[in-house]
Amino acid sequence: MLKEKLGDALTAKQVAEFLNMDVKTVRDYYLELGGVRIGRSYRFFEKEVSNAIQARKEVHRTSKEEQQQERENIQHQERCSGLGSRDAKAARRGVGRPNNHGLLD
């Protein structure tokens, strides 16, 4: 019954071969890959690995769309806010900062 729900049990080496990764990398990211650690050994299940990869794809796809939207928003703000205004240049040069150390007198 458990085998039907989770699929076959896999070792870290088998998952590494399947994903074309180093075994150490698979062990480092066993939680993200749907694995469990029992003592010093790692176990993965086919369906959990598949679900973890699918979830990662969806998150990554969404973040790319969000990044593109953020880029568009930044470009729009730069065009609207007067890129290169004197206030921004003065802030970069430190003009208007308090003379805390008496060096500018």
Rosetta silent file (secondary structure, phi, psi, omega in degrees, C-alpha in Angstrom):
SEQUENCE: MLKEKLGDALTAKQVAEFLNMDVKTVRDYYLELGGVRIGRSYRFFEKEVSNAIQARKEVHRTSKEEQQQERENIQHQERCSGLGSRDAKAARRGVGRPNNHGLLD
SCORE:     score description
SCORE:     0.000 S_00000001
   1 L     0.000  -44.082  178.796    0.000    0.000    0.000 S_00000001
   2 H   -65.516  -36.975  179.495    2.796    2.446    0.855 S_00000001
   3 H   -64.163  -34.215  177.832    4.607    1.509   -2.340 S_00000001
   4 H   -66.792  -37.106 -178.554    1.496    2.437   -4.338 S_00000001
   5 H   -76.044  -41.206 -172.310    1.372    5.901   -2.738 S_00000001
   6 H  -106.077  -17.328 -176.093    5.066    6.748   -2.864 S_00000001
   7 L    86.206 -170.047 -179.073    6.522    4.545   -5.568 S_00000001
   8 L   -70.842  148.734  174.987    9.800    2.687   -5.312 S_00000001
   9 E   -79.234  139.095 -179.288   12.377    3.643   -2.704 S_00000001
  10 E  -125.021  151.475  174.051   15.549    5.134   -4.177 S_00000001
  11 L   -90.358  168.910  177.606   19.003    5.772   -2.779 S_00000001
  12 H   -61.558  -36.574  179.452   20.841    9.078   -3.049 S_00000001
  13 H   -64.863  -41.381  178.619   23.094    7.490   -5.684 S_00000001
  14 H   -65.146  -41.831  178.180   20.111    6.458   -7.816 S_00000001
  15 H   -64.881  -41.260  179.305   18.573    9.942   -7.584 S_00000001
  16 H   -61.611  -42.882  178.126   21.938   11.497   -8.462 S_00000001
  17 H   -64.548  -42.291 -179.219   22.262    9.318  -11.548 S_00000001
  18 H   -64.255  -41.387 -177.711   18.692   10.088  -12.602 S_00000001
  19 H   -90.626   -0.355 -178.695   19.151   13.859  -12.172 S_00000001
  20 L    57.126   50.191 -179.271   22.722   13.821  -13.500 S_00000001
  21 L  -126.555  167.614  173.623   24.001   15.369  -10.268 S_00000001
  22 L   -76.321  145.449 -179.476   26.709   14.617   -7.759 S_00000001
  23 H   -60.634  -37.780  179.998   25.653   12.373   -4.863 S_00000001
  24 H   -62.759  -39.643  178.343   26.876   14.977   -2.354 S_00000001
  25 H   -64.107  -42.268  178.206   24.610   17.611   -3.923 S_00000001
  26 H   -61.488  -42.338  179.157   21.625   15.263   -3.698 S_00000001
  27 H   -66.437  -38.052  178.822   22.412   14.648   -0.030 S_00000001
  28 H   -64.303  -33.652 -175.630   22.771   18.377    0.638 S_00000001
  29 L  -111.667   30.275 -175.214   19.364   19.088   -0.902 S_00000001
  30 L   -61.174  -34.661  179.443   17.533   15.940    0.184 S_00000001
  31 L   -66.813  -42.195 -179.845   14.658   17.897    1.766 S_00000001
  32 L   -67.327  -23.900 -179.669   14.067   19.943   -1.375 S_00000001
  33 L   -94.424    7.087  176.655   14.065   16.711   -3.402 S_00000001
  34 L    81.321   23.034 -178.823   11.458   15.036   -1.210 S_00000001
  35 L   -97.241  170.854  175.719   13.879   12.756    0.610 S_00000001
  36 E  -130.192  151.157  177.351   14.206   11.684    4.220 S_00000001
  37 E  -110.666  126.429  178.914   17.272   11.033    6.309 S_00000001
  38 E  -123.174  104.536 -174.715   17.287    7.970    8.524 S_00000001
  39 L    66.478 -121.713  178.271   20.448    7.836   10.573 S_00000001
  40 L  -102.161    5.055 -179.603   23.284    8.247    8.111 S_00000001
  41 E  -109.469  155.566 -179.191   21.346    7.066    5.081 S_00000001
  42 E  -116.459  138.747  177.203   19.050    8.992    2.748 S_00000001
  43 E  -128.980  140.118  178.647   15.907    7.597    1.154 S_00000001
  44 E  -127.530  155.434  176.573   13.865    9.029   -1.653 S_00000001
  45 E  -124.485  139.499 -173.129   10.612    7.905   -3.187 S_00000001
  46 H   -49.448  -51.103 -175.310    9.832    8.189   -6.882 S_00000001
  47 H   -68.284  -34.580  178.449    6.614   10.145   -6.546 S_00000001
  48 H   -68.189  -40.505  177.129    8.035   12.521   -3.937 S_00000001
  49 H   -63.911  -44.065  178.836   11.047   13.312   -6.112 S_00000001
  50 H   -61.866  -44.005  178.614    8.758   13.873   -9.078 S_00000001
  51 H   -63.850  -40.565  179.894    6.463   16.135   -7.032 S_00000001
  52 H   -64.400  -41.556  179.232    9.427   18.124   -5.688 S_00000001
  53 H   -66.277  -43.441  179.134   10.805   18.696   -9.184 S_00000001
  54 H   -62.842  -43.123  179.223    7.400   19.722  -10.496 S_00000001
  55 H   -63.870  -39.609  179.235    6.844   22.141   -7.597 S_00000001
  56 H   -64.353  -39.225  177.665   10.293   23.654   -8.175 S_00000001
  57 H   -61.437  -44.191 -178.460    9.482   24.200  -11.863 S_00000001
  58 H   -65.675  -41.933  178.707    6.259   26.015  -10.988 S_00000001
  59 H   -64.770  -43.782 -178.461    7.965   28.239   -8.409 S_00000001
  60 H   -65.172  -40.630  179.428   10.808   29.016  -10.791 S_00000001
  61 H   -63.279  -43.749  179.653    8.423   29.824  -13.651 S_00000001
  62 H   -64.050  -41.789 -177.591    6.436   32.190  -11.434 S_00000001
  63 H   -66.983  -33.137  176.605    9.542   33.929  -10.185 S_00000001
  64 H   -64.740  -41.788  177.892   10.722   34.551  -13.769 S_00000001
  65 H   -64.295  -40.669  178.937    7.392   36.180  -14.584 S_00000001
  66 H   -65.896  -38.709  178.605    7.616   38.273  -11.411 S_00000001
  67 H   -63.327  -42.126  178.805   11.179   39.306  -12.272 S_00000001
  68 H   -63.244  -42.410  178.622   10.088   40.443  -15.732 S_00000001
  69 H   -63.242  -41.270  179.251    7.219   42.451  -14.223 S_00000001
  70 H   -63.684  -41.340  177.407    9.613   44.026  -11.703 S_00000001
  71 H   -59.953  -43.893  179.545   12.006   45.012  -14.521 S_00000001
  72 H   -63.882  -40.001  178.556    9.169   46.657  -16.412 S_00000001
  73 H   -63.850  -42.343  179.721    8.085   48.539  -13.283 S_00000001
  74 H   -63.881  -44.302  179.319   11.628   49.809  -12.657 S_00000001
  75 H   -61.737  -39.825  179.105   11.994   50.986  -16.238 S_00000001
  76 H   -65.298  -42.248  179.723    8.663   52.801  -15.999 S_00000001
  77 H   -64.323  -40.657 -179.549    9.664   54.483  -12.715 S_00000001
  78 H   -62.823  -39.794  179.385   12.986   55.636  -14.148 S_00000001
  79 H   -69.179  -33.309 -175.336   11.265   57.278  -17.092 S_00000001
  80 H   -84.336  -28.781 -171.109    8.690   58.958  -14.874 S_00000001
  81 L   -93.827   10.651  178.154   10.841   60.193  -12.011 S_00000001
  82 L    72.806   65.257 -179.959   13.300   62.268  -13.988 S_00000001
  83 L   -54.725  131.631 -179.803   16.307   60.039  -14.180 S_00000001
  84 L    86.141   18.775 -179.346   19.441   62.040  -13.530 S_00000001
  85 L   -66.110  159.710 -177.862   17.727   64.748  -11.507 S_00000001
  86 H   -64.500  -33.503  179.194   19.889   67.103   -9.474 S_00000001
  87 H   -61.848  -42.614  179.925   18.556   65.747   -6.189 S_00000001
  88 H   -66.666  -40.182  179.737   19.804   62.254   -7.007 S_00000001
  89 H   -66.870  -39.635  179.557   23.219   63.565   -8.089 S_00000001
  90 H   -65.099  -38.886  179.554   23.551   65.656   -4.922 S_00000001
  91 H   -65.314  -37.470  179.031   22.697   62.657   -2.766 S_00000001
  92 H   -68.139  -34.954 -178.875   25.398   60.583   -4.464 S_00000001
  93 H   -81.399  -14.698 -179.621   28.018   63.281   -3.895 S_00000001
  94 L    87.546   11.076  178.263   27.034   63.746   -0.271 S_00000001
  95 L   -66.840  135.339  179.324   26.025   67.382   -0.704 S_00000001
  96 L    92.198    1.353  176.719   23.771   68.445    2.116 S_00000001
  97 L   -79.649  149.515  179.123   25.167   65.975    4.629 S_00000001
  98 L   -66.398  148.861 -179.543   25.886   67.292    8.095 S_00000001
  99 L   -91.790   78.230 -174.851   29.501   68.271    8.849 S_00000001
 100 L   -71.461  -27.300 -171.700   29.934   65.968   11.855 S_00000001
 101 L  -108.603   -1.519  178.782   33.717   66.021   11.961 S_00000001
 102 L    72.503   19.676 -177.596   34.467   69.647   11.133 S_00000001
 103 L   -83.354  -20.060 -174.192   36.450   68.696    8.041 S_00000001
 104 L   -99.249    9.326 -179.005   34.477   70.828    5.605 S_00000001
 105 L   -77.795    0.000    0.000   34.861   74.194    7.397 S_00000001
